[in-house]
Amino acid sequence: MTQAQTVFASLPQTWRVWIMENLERACSPLDMANSMARSGQYSMTDARAAIDDAVRIRAGGGVSGTVTAAETAPVASAFSSPREMPFIDLTSNRIAAPDREIDVLFVLKKPQVILLGNVLSDEECDAIVAHCGSRYTRSTVTAEADGASVVHEGRTSEMAFIQRGEAEVAERIDRRLAAIAHWTPECSEPFQLQKYDKMQEYRPHYDWLDPDSAGHRSHLARGGQRLATFVLYLSDVAQGGGTVFPSLGLEVFPKKGNALWFLNTDSNHQPDAQTLHGGAPVVKGTKIIANKWLRQERYG
Ligand SMILES: O=C(O)CCC(=O)C(=O)O
């Protein structure tokens, strides 16, 4: 039987075991290649080649670092094609959602950041805010170590959730956002409201979940990566409270009924480091937003 040396075979035993174990656990090959590249020991090209070799070895039932001639036959690479992404149709300056005409106010192409106007009526904003009444509690973030929800000095706002099926107005908006993003509502998290009073803020952070963080992995297991974010502005703010993107030199000010959209990943569902963003301190007024995160898979 003809055998060929593979990139996989050239790896130390620890990496070979790591790759095989992660493939066995159905981890995303791209997440794995990213982790290998981030270790500083391998280029992305070598990491991808090694993982492709391992996929072929598994498919052929091989266990060693070599592959048979049959296994070297051309097969689709685990990395070959971009994956399905939510998207906003920008062919017109107005988007016809099933129950509302939405304005496209600005578009940043890369990373994609889009400001949409007239997404919610004043009444819808007020109804969402009224629905949450006084149920707010201090906002939390996901701890990197164990995935727990913890209070953090960088996020000083208060938060409240609206679970799926809880309020007709939220369901209606959920369906509208899903239509705008060409994504199923089930592949998204419930609305998370954030209320910022004077000087409250959320310092710059990422919305994507880090596959290399133990704490984020348990969240990734429930619905996969956060591919896109909608920030719905439910109130006007007299001063401050913009959504800031420090790497892009961009600040978007809240306007009741508008929605900010951005993609958190590239077309291969890999985290985009340029999407660093935050909520600047409110100087005058109260800022209320609702976050909607679109996931790779069904959530919850
Ligand atoms: O407050 C904002 O404008 C952004 C909020 C945000 O980034 C978040 O809650 O993840």
The ligand as a MOL file (V3000), in Angstrom:
LIG
                    3D

  0  0  0     0  0            999 V3000
M  V30 BEGIN CTAB
M  V30 COUNTS 10 9 0 0 0
M  V30 BEGIN ATOM
M  V30 1 O -24.2750 50.4840 24.8640 0
M  V30 2 C -23.9260 50.3420 23.6990 0
M  V30 3 O -24.0560 51.2320 22.8630 0
M  V30 4 C -23.2670 49.0440 23.2830 0
M  V30 5 C -23.6500 47.9180 24.1840 0
M  V30 6 C -22.8370 46.7010 24.0100 0
M  V30 7 O -21.8460 46.7050 23.3470 0
M  V30 8 C -23.2440 45.4580 24.6800 0
M  V30 9 O -24.1460 45.4810 25.5170 0
M  V30 10 O -22.6300 44.4010 24.3610 0
M  V30 END ATOM
M  V30 BEGIN BOND
M  V30 1 2 1 2
M  V30 2 1 2 3
M  V30 3 1 2 4
M  V30 4 1 4 5
M  V30 5 1 5 6
M  V30 6 2 6 7
M  V30 7 1 6 8
M  V30 8 2 8 9
M  V30 9 1 8 10
M  V30 END BOND
M  V30 END CTAB
M  END
